[in-house]
Amino acid sequence: MDCIILAGSGESYREVHETDNKAFLKVKDVSILHLIMRQLQRVPAISCIHIIGPKEKLEAHIKDMSYPENGKPYVCYQETTDISSNIMKVHELLGSEPDRLFLVMPSDVPLITAGEINQFLDRCDTDKYDFQTGMTTDGALKRFEPVGDKPGVKMAMFTFRGVSLRINNLHLVRPGRTKRVGYVRKVYSLRYQKQWTNVLGVVGLLVLLVLRIPIGIPYYFFIQGSRICEEKGWPRMAKWFSNRIKISTGERIIASGLGTRFRIVTTDLGGSAIDVDNEDDYQAIVARFDEWHLMQEQLAEPLVPE
């Protein structure tokens, strides 16, 4: 299986710590890209790593990090205009085989571990599904919240019937079996759902798909209603909304929109959902990295082959 790391700074990029590319951000004097590539060495299912971004800068950076001679092979590519084009570029260069699988992830997840990646892949069903997206439980993410005087990261959640989840940056994809790859780009670029322009953007996208998935618009409004009521401190109203949101319905909507067999895969370690989206989160990760990294490694230990 191949792994694609999206290390570009193009579409919908959010600058953090005055850098034009978060892959090179340092945590304890080590770049986030370096931390990720270290972990991928311990994932047996991954055979080759493909890094998409500023090609020459990536190659120089990996050379400087003293990449092990016996490490998994890697290739760097110059980024194109958008996420879906970058993924399809690698797929086409490798032969466009319809059943070829890619683990796709961003380059700003410093707390990812090999064990969590293994857990995600073990829970995926590649016989029945061609596009699987990871989500993490609220219980796992509570480990990273502020405690006393210690800073933390608090993530917005999607509350479904009986469970609260957040997209966790791990995706297992067969690009050759996904008819409308362009919708991946559109939805990803609108992922910051606390911004009303993005909320309206998703509504506009659903309007375009309404003939194919008419339940998509009310479903999305139920999700937003639950989130807003939670933030306002209206638990009874939030529960009313969330009780009308089934994960299986969401899976059917996304599957229809993308034109593929889609599934949500839940993981429960948490590190894959902690991305560097703003300066406050970055500073919290830097301040508590040793503590959180040790916690993640201990939780992941049973999931890493000896």
C-alpha positions, 0 to 999 in steps of 0.5 A: 500500500502507498501513502500520500502525504499532502505537504503543500501550501496551496488551496485553503492553506491556513498560515501558522507561526509565520510559515508558508508550509506547516510540514516544516514547522518544528516541534522540539527541534524536529519538523512535523514532516520528520515526525510523521515519516518516523512513524510510517517506518513502523507501519507494515502495510505501507510500502512507499511514501509519496510527499506532495508539496514544494518538491525541491524544498522537500527533497532537501529537507528529507536529506537534511533529516538523515533519512535512514538508508533502509527506510521505506522508499519515498518520492517527492512531487511538485504540488499542483492546484488542489488536493484532488489533482495532487492525489490523482497525479500520483495515481496516474504516475503509478499506472492508474490501477483502479484497485490501487489503495492509498493512505492519504494524510496531511503534513500537520499532525505531529502526534500521529503514531504508527499504532494509530495508523495500524488501528485505522487500517485494521478497522478498514474493510477494503473488500466492501469500501473504496473510500474510508475516512477516519473519525475520532471519539470525543473521549479520545480528544478530551485527553488533549484539552487544557488542564489547570494552567496547562494549555490544550487543544479543544476541537469542534465535534460532530454529534451523531445519535449516541456519539460525538466524533471529529474527522481525524485526517486519515483516509484510505482511498481508491482514486480509480473507484471514486467517480467524483474526486473533485467533490473531495477538494470542494468539501475539504476546502470548506472544512472549517465549519465555524466560519459561516462562509464555509457553512454556506459553501457546503449548503451550496454544494448540497444544493448542486447534489440535491437531485442525487441526495435530497436528504443531504440538506436537512441532514447537514442542518441537523448537524449544524443545529446540534453543534450550535446548540452545544456551543450555546449551552442548550443541551436538550435542544442539541440532543434533539438535533443529534438524535436525528443524525445517524452515521449510516445516513451520512455515509450514504450521502457522502457515498452518493456525492462521491460516487463510490463505496464510502464508510466512516472508520472510528479510531480512539487514540486521538493523535491523528485528529490533533492538527496544527490549524492555528497559532494557539494549537501549535503553541499548546502542542509544542508546550505539551508535546513530550507529555502527549507524545509519551501518552500516545506511544503508550496507548499505541504500543499494543498496535505496533508489531515488534 
